[in-house]
Amino acid sequence: MQVSIAQNAILAIVGGGGGGEKVTLDVGKSIGAVIGKGGSTIKSIQAESGARLDIEKDSTECTISGTPEQIATAKVLIKEAIDGPKPEAVVNIDVGNKGGAVIGAGGQNIRKLQQESGARVEVESGTGNVTISGTKAAVAKCQELLADILDPKYDAKDFLDVGVSGVPVVVGKGGATIKRLQSESGAKIDIGRGTSVCEIYGTEAAVAKAKKAVEALLADSNYKETVECSIGAIGAVIGKGGETIRSIQESSGARLKVERSPPCVELVGSKETVAKARKLVEEILAKESSGPALEKGHIQQSVPLPKFAIGSIIGKGGSAIQRLQDDSGARVDIQRDSDSARVSGPKEAVAKAVESIEKVVEEQTKLQEKKEAAAKAAGAAEPAAEAEGGDGWGENGAQGDW
């Protein structure tokens, strides 16, 4: 930080500290800028001015001690630290009654001017005065962009409705895709906030090239694949509060839609993004089908279940399966639409639970055979094998899948 202002000029601008040897400044929320990272700025100010700066913890006041000249120099350096480096160039432009056009709907134009040029743009409220500041190159670039907003000159224009789902595809993360499309085509591409219409401006050749590129991008992004799954596994794909499905979409770039009838996960995007999403979904489904990780010394066993026996094993409100788990010490999971029970825990506990389940299945099988025999004797059609009243239970049933 170099001070090039003559001593008299410094005194004229900020005063000489009132002739005393100590001055206190309240810099408010800018105290962090005065201190700097690791105290680097305050050390630099002290070294360059010769004054001593003291800032108490959690205070917004800076006390400067030294000669009047040292205090004055320190005050200038503090002001520079707060205001930041002076821009290389500053340009003022009177745009008349087009101040609103410079700002744009929701501030979209002024944001674009600053993002694409790197310059700072300020529009004075109630006037047509626009101030552009920054490096010389940034200011020059911003002036070109501003002139284009105020008086656009294009050989051709075209419009393409990309649909609500197509907007993020064309824009891309952080605007990366739309910037690439503009760079490759030479056309200006814009999608206004709250709309799905893509506006394309430029030479006829550039507009045609950009439109073709957008259409190809949309076509590629609508590639679809479906991953079938059980109804009980849908909860795992969605995750708590939708966190898992959001993570898959962010990681892959594909869009996911969960269907419950028939149960499946629809993947939409480019072939590349869909392939990434499919891999992530299949990993979750594989983990879900294998059940929770077993503790050391535990085993897992699958027990086949006829549909007509499931209700008796679960019981009303899950009472029977809860009792089974309490009595055996094993964990019993029965997923919706499943034809088996997954039993896990210590070997002895699993054996006890399996024995109890098989006993219930045997009893229910005998009852089912009696029903079928009675129906046959009465000349009626054999009753369909259905589960008796009961609720879902286990890892997925506890989440309300049953």
RAJOTA-V126434 format. One record per helix or strand. SS is the DSSP state (hx for helix, st for strand). FROM is the first residue (numbers start at 0). TO is the last residue. If there is no record, write none. Layout:
ss:SS from:FROM to:TO
ss:SS from:FROM to:TO
This chain:
ss:hx from:6 to:13
ss:hx from:16 to:18
ss:st from:21 to:25
ss:hx from:27 to:34
ss:hx from:36 to:48
ss:st from:51 to:53
ss:st from:60 to:64
ss:hx from:67 to:82
ss:st from:88 to:93
ss:hx from:98 to:102
ss:hx from:104 to:116
ss:st from:119 to:122
ss:st from:128 to:133
ss:hx from:135 to:149
ss:st from:155 to:160
ss:hx from:163 to:170
ss:hx from:172 to:184
ss:st from:187 to:190
ss:st from:196 to:201
ss:hx from:203 to:220
ss:st from:222 to:227
ss:hx from:230 to:237
ss:hx from:239 to:251
ss:st from:254 to:259
ss:st from:262 to:268
ss:hx from:270 to:289
ss:st from:297 to:303
ss:hx from:306 to:313
ss:hx from:315 to:327
ss:st from:330 to:333
ss:st from:339 to:345
ss:hx from:346 to:376
ss:st from:392 to:392
ss:hx from:393 to:396
